[in-house]
């Protein structure tokens, strides 16, 4: 039922969007605290912002941050809930190449260090070699599943 699905999404899935969706009148820390308030046992907001490299930007508003910094706030907002899954919709789509690689490296580190499953949705097929499993879709259906025993590190991805 809808209530069960909402509860599951709130507790088990952290969402990262292409266009950040930060509240412009709130600081980085306050944006992350909004998500922390949704769960019973959130991670510490300041620690999560430090984990994404923003310990020195806690009191900055979105307009005072670069696109990459805003995306890292978005990732911190998703992580503070301590989700089992991180669902990232085009997390590099609005970023330049160098910043995109930094975000991909951060997502890889999160997966390795926390065990959180990262699901990355992208139209950029150049990113797929870094995945353990790649699912290609066409018209809303899975048309191919590739198991990758030797994923590339993000630093070796070029687009």
C-alpha positions, 0 to 999 in steps of 0.5 A: 500500500502507499503508506508502506511504500512511503515509509520504505522510501523514507527510511531505506532510500536516499535520493540524489537528483541532477539539479540538487533541489536544495532549499535556497533559504537554508544553509548546507547544514539546515538542508541536510537536517531536513532529511535527518528529521525524516528518520529515527536514527539519522547520522550526525549532520556535521559528520556527513557534511565532513564526509562529503568534504564540506566541513568548512561550508556548513553555514553557506547558502546554496547561492554561495556554493559551486554546482559541485558543492551543491551536489555534495550537499544533496548527497549528504542530505541523502546519506544522513538518513543512513539508507541501504540504497542511494538512488542517483538520478544523473548526479553528474549531468549538470556538472563539468567533467572534473567536478563530475569525476569528483562526484563519481569518486565520492559515490564510489567511496560511499559504496566501499566504506559504508556498504550502501548500494549506489544505483546511478541512473545516467544517459552518459554511457561512458560512466558504465565501466565503473559499475559492478553491474550495468543495466541498459534500458530502452523504453522503460524495459531492461534490455541488457544486464552486464556483470563487471568483475573489473570496474574502472576507478572513476579517475579512469572514466573519460567523456 
